[in-house]
């Protein structure tokens, strides 16, 4: 969850990198609330893409739609693309 409700870390058009597979699997196993991560989303681990849209769950959780990647993504599963090496690009 973000530290400032209703304030996204990544704006529309920002390049982001999806978390590594182990982080996605951990989130999938432990997250019990809204917008779960689906198995079909795991194949997109470590890929670089662009934020298409930003939305907020009641209470301030930031949710993202990503270009060319299915599903809804929680902010904690993304990082700035510019901070990574060996990126897998979409």
C-alpha positions in Angstrom: 0.0 0.0 0.0 1.2 3.5 -0.7 2.1 5.8 2.1 -0.1 8.6 0.8 -3.7 7.5 0.0 -4.7 8.2 -3.6 -1.3 9.3 -4.8 0.3 7.0 -7.4 4.0 6.3 -7.5 3.9 5.8 -11.3 1.9 8.2 -13.6 0.3 7.2 -16.9 3.0 6.7 -19.5 5.7 5.8 -17.1 8.0 2.8 -17.9 7.8 0.2 -15.1 9.3 -3.2 -14.5 7.2 -6.0 -13.1 8.7 -7.7 -10.0 10.7 -10.9 -10.2 8.9 -14.2 -10.3 9.6 -15.0 -6.6 8.0 -11.8 -5.5 4.9 -12.4 -7.7 4.5 -15.9 -6.3 4.8 -14.7 -2.7 2.2 -12.0 -3.3 -0.1 -14.5 -5.0 0.1 -16.9 -2.0 -0.2 -14.2 0.7 -2.6 -11.5 -0.6 -6.1 -12.2 0.6 -7.9 -9.0 -0.4 -9.1 -7.2 -3.5 -7.7 -7.8 -7.0 -5.7 -11.0 -6.5 -2.8 -11.8 -8.8 -3.8 -14.6 -11.2 -1.6 -17.4 -12.3 -1.6 -16.2 -15.9 0.0 -12.9 -14.8 3.1 -14.7 -13.4 4.5 -15.2 -16.9 5.1 -11.4 -17.1 7.7 -11.4 -14.3 10.6 -8.9 -14.8 9.1 -7.5 -18.0 9.3 -3.8 -18.7 6.1 -2.1 -19.9 4.2 1.2 -19.6 1.5 2.3 -17.3 -1.7 2.7 -19.3 -4.1 3.6 -16.4 -4.1 4.2 -12.7 -7.0 3.6 -10.3 -7.5 3.4 -6.6 -9.1 0.8 -4.3 -11.1 2.3 -1.4 -8.6 3.2 1.2 -5.9 4.2 -1.1 -4.3 1.1 -2.6 -3.0 2.1 -6.0 -3.8 -0.3 -8.9 -2.4 -0.2 -12.5 -3.3 -1.3 -15.9 -0.2 -2.1 -18.0 0.3 -1.9 -21.7 0.2 -5.4 -23.3 0.0 -7.1 -19.9 -3.3 -8.7 -18.6 -4.8 -8.1 -15.2 -4.6 -5.4 -12.6 -1.3 -4.8 -10.9 -0.7 -3.6 -7.3 1.9 -0.9 -6.9 4.1 -3.0 -4.7 4.6 -5.4 -7.7 6.2 -2.7 -9.9 9.4 -0.7 -9.9 10.9 2.0 -12.0 12.2 0.6 -15.3 15.2 2.9 -15.2 16.5 1.3 -12.0 16.9 -2.2 -13.5 19.4 -4.2 -15.5 18.8 -7.2 -17.7 15.2 -6.2 -18.4 12.8 -8.4 -20.3 10.9 -6.0 -22.6 7.4 -6.4 -23.8 
